[in-house]
Amino acid sequence: MTLPLAHIGHYLWVFYLLPVLFVIAGILKTTIAEKRREEDAPPGSDPGEKDPDDD
Amino acid sequence: MSFLPFAHALVARQDLPVPAWLFAWGASIVLIVSFFALSVAWRKPRFEEVRWRPLGAGLARGLVSAPAQVLCGLIGVFLLGVALYAGLRGTEAPDRNFALTFLYVTTWLGFPFFSALLGDVFRPFNPWRALSRSAGAGFRAIAGQRPAHLPYPEKLGRWPAAVGLIAVVWLEIVYGSSGGVAVGLDPHAAATAALVYSGYTLAMMALFGTEVWCERGEVFSVYFGMFSQLGCFGVEDGRLGYRRPLAAATHWATLPGSAAVVIASIATTSFDGAQEGAFKSAIESTFNWFADRGVDLTTSLRLTDTIFILLCFAGVSLVYLLGVRGMRTIRGAPSLATLRIGFAHTLIPIALAYLVAHYFSLFVFQEQAQFTYLLSDPLGTAHTDLFGTASGGIDFRLLSATTIWYVQVGALVVGHVLGLTLAHDRALVYWPNYRDASRSQYWMLAVMVAFTCFGLYLLSVSNG
């Protein structure tokens, strides 16, 4: 059986799109996780680690 | 009719160790690593202060002295005159006529490269500025007062330059195509356009003032001046000095329309790279659609290309605005308008990277023509040999296809890392907490990765 690869060149753009999609997926995942952490944190507390430069 | 293949003069299939698309993955990884490195190690803005300091007194004043300005202005006017004369009186073959290579390669591509390295080198050579200042000096001598100017409509900002930039490129790559076959721009048409532009520019300078128009509306001044903001030399108070590289760019985009200028630069380069590659089938379909409805072939092609240039502009704008919109989700974010203007300068290194990636090889090869047979025989008549170099030619072995590809990839990666760095630095101004600043840049990272992958895709399709 021959794989239908004759026109695969037409779809090479997908390989260039994948890194963009991975980055967007990573951003969405991180953003949602950060939102959840902020919502779960008790009121008035800083959910993040303390910044030593802020002192 | 012979033609100058402006888009990608000399492209060939490269001998690469891995598939071309893997370079896009590699470049994306470099950007992601750079993003995390910036987030960790870059916690205070560093580019907001230009830190200009004068060069040695003699050199600082000598290079920007009145005699030097006059000399540079004369050179600029003389070269424009030669280009106009060659275009109007020389051969119709674009590759044998001095005008086209001088205007569209040496000037249009050369000044961005050198401006980015050295600062605003076009300003003293700007022929229209020189002519307008001479006319102003003449007026002062006769009338005994400075010429009066209209106040410039500040809302217009740099929009005239953005529109003009698209028009200059449109003339080259859209008007220069006809009948479904790329035939390059007729030198006579280029010279006529340059004459019309000269008249328009001098009129605007007379109306609004030379320096005001150079800063906002004169296409070449604004375009080359934009890249000069990356350079390490600048003039302040009539003295030439050294400044922190990239720092001047942080104060460039304050005028309305500045973002449009840099987006227009990226969009037009993208279109030029895509029209024979990535967009080819879409362009053909649209062209056929117009042709099937009875529109003549030349008009169909120009209409199609114009639509795709505008689509590129809209697409690049949309990607940038998405990145800016993403920043708005971070607490303490300034208004959308502030962010849109505040981050526009971060696209300048990307515009330069696109230029280098798309035109580096063309520039290297065509400059050999410029400084050999085009210089000795500017009209292309084959009867003149001013400097004894008329029989010279282009050495196409100077750069291999693989070398060109690595330069293209390197330019895109470096340009986008610099863009990311400028964006991170600006974010620290709006979000003094470095964590918020880093979070605000998630979407700019996506923008940079998108521009990098898109740029490499365009090149790989065009080269393949």
Chai-1 contact restraints between the chains, C-beta under 6 A:
chainA,res_idxA,chainB,res_idxB,connection_type,confidence,min_distance_angstrom,max_distance_angstrom,comment,restraint_id
A,W13,B,Y457,contact,1.0,0.0,6.0,A-B,restraint_1
A,F15,B,W21,contact,1.0,0.0,6.0,A-B,restraint_2
A,Y16,B,W21,contact,1.0,0.0,6.0,A-B,restraint_3
A,Y16,B,A24,contact,1.0,0.0,6.0,A-B,restraint_4
A,Y16,B,C453,contact,1.0,0.0,6.0,A-B,restraint_5
A,Y16,B,Y457,contact,1.0,0.0,6.0,A-B,restraint_6
A,P19,B,W25,contact,1.0,0.0,6.0,A-B,restraint_7
A,P19,B,S28,contact,1.0,0.0,6.0,A-B,restraint_8
A,P19,B,V449,contact,1.0,0.0,6.0,A-B,restraint_9
A,P19,B,C453,contact,1.0,0.0,6.0,A-B,restraint_10
A,V20,B,V449,contact,1.0,0.0,6.0,A-B,restraint_11
A,V20,B,A450,contact,1.0,0.0,6.0,A-B,restraint_12
A,V20,B,C453,contact,1.0,0.0,6.0,A-B,restraint_13
A,V23,B,A446,contact,1.0,0.0,6.0,A-B,restraint_14
A,V23,B,V449,contact,1.0,0.0,6.0,A-B,restraint_15
A,I24,B,A446,contact,1.0,0.0,6.0,A-B,restraint_16
A,I27,B,Y442,contact,1.0,0.0,6.0,A-B,restraint_17
A,G48,B,R435,contact,1.0,0.0,6.0,A-B,restraint_18
A,D53,B,R43,contact,1.0,0.0,6.0,A-B,restraint_19
